[in-house]
């Protein structure tokens, strides 16, 4: 009977070994499935980020164009204002000259 208990002990140890092996295999399988799932999720997130980046670049390009156009309009308005101020100064100078000439005319 002593031989039978050794066989039972070996069989029990073998069963424990296979149970632990199965448990580790399940754990590894679970981690692999999760890893693959995360990989596809990451691919999807990367694609969404690329799309958001492209949308943002388009928005920046559009906004830059708008700002350039508005800046050009502003520069034209400033140039027009400067021309108007120069014309007003010139008209003022001419009026002052005409005023002095009329004073000189009446003093004669």
C-alpha positions in Angstrom: 0.0 0.0 0.0 2.9 2.3 0.5 3.4 2.5 -3.2 -0.2 3.5 -3.7 0.1 6.5 -1.5 3.2 7.6 -3.4 1.2 7.3 -6.6 -1.7 9.2 -5.1 0.6 12.0 -3.9 2.3 12.2 -7.4 -1.2 12.2 -9.0 -2.3 15.0 -6.6 0.8 17.0 -7.3 0.3 16.5 -11.0 -3.3 17.7 -10.8 -2.1 20.8 -8.8 0.6 21.4 -11.4 -2.0 21.2 -14.2 -4.5 23.4 -12.4 -1.8 26.0 -11.8 -0.6 25.7 -15.4 -4.2 26.1 -16.6 -4.6 29.1 -14.3 -1.5 30.7 -15.7 -2.5 30.0 -19.3 -5.9 31.6 -18.6 -4.2 34.7 -17.1 -1.8 34.9 -20.1 -4.7 34.5 -22.5 -6.7 37.2 -20.7 -3.7 39.6 -20.9 -3.2 38.9 -24.6 -6.8 39.5 -25.4 -6.7 42.7 -23.4 -3.5 43.7 -25.2 -5.0 43.1 -28.6 -8.1 45.0 -27.7 -6.1 47.9 -26.5 -4.0 47.8 -29.7 -7.1 48.2 -31.8 -8.5 50.9 -29.4 -5.2 52.7 -29.7 -5.3 52.5 -33.5 -8.8 54.0 -33.4 -7.7 56.8 -31.1 -4.7 57.5 -33.3 -7.0 57.8 -36.3 -9.3 60.2 -34.4 -6.3 62.3 -33.3 -5.1 62.5 -36.9 -8.6 63.6 -37.9 -8.7 66.2 -35.1 -5.2 67.4 -36.1 -6.3 67.8 -39.7 -9.5 69.7 -38.7 -7.4 72.0 -36.5 -4.9 72.6 -39.2 -7.8 73.5 -41.6 -9.3 75.8 -38.9 -5.9 77.5 -38.4 -5.5 78.0 -42.2 -9.0 79.4 -42.5 -8.5 81.7 -39.5 -5.1 82.8 -40.8 -6.7 83.7 -44.2 -9.4 85.6 -42.5 -7.0 87.5 -40.3 -4.8 88.3 -43.3 -7.8 89.7 -45.2 -8.9 91.8 -42.2 -5.3 93.0 -41.7 -5.1 94.0 -45.4 -8.4 95.9 -45.1 -7.1 97.6 -41.9 -3.9 98.6 -43.7 -5.9 100.1 -46.5 -8.0 102.0 -44.1 -4.9 103.3 -42.3 -3.3 104.3 -45.6 -6.6 106.1 -46.6 -6.6 107.9 -43.2 -3.0 109.0 -43.7 -3.8 110.3 -47.2 -6.8 112.1 -45.8 -4.8 113.7 -43.0 -2.1 114.8 -45.5 -4.8 116.3 -47.8 -6.3 118.1 -44.8 -2.9 119.5 -43.8 -2.3 120.6 -47.3 -5.7 122.2 -47.5 -5.0 123.9 -44.2 -1.7 125.2 -45.4 -3.2 126.5 -48.6 -6.0 128.2 -46.6 -3.4 129.8 -44.3 -1.4 131.0 -47.3 -4.6 132.4 -48.9 -5.5 134.1 -45.6 -2.1 135.8 -45.3 -2.3 136.9 -49.0 -5.7 138.4 -48.4 -4.4 140.2 -45.3 -1.5 141.5 -47.3 -3.9 142.6 -50.1 -6.1 144.6 -47.8 -3.1 146.2 -46.1 -1.8 147.6 -49.3 
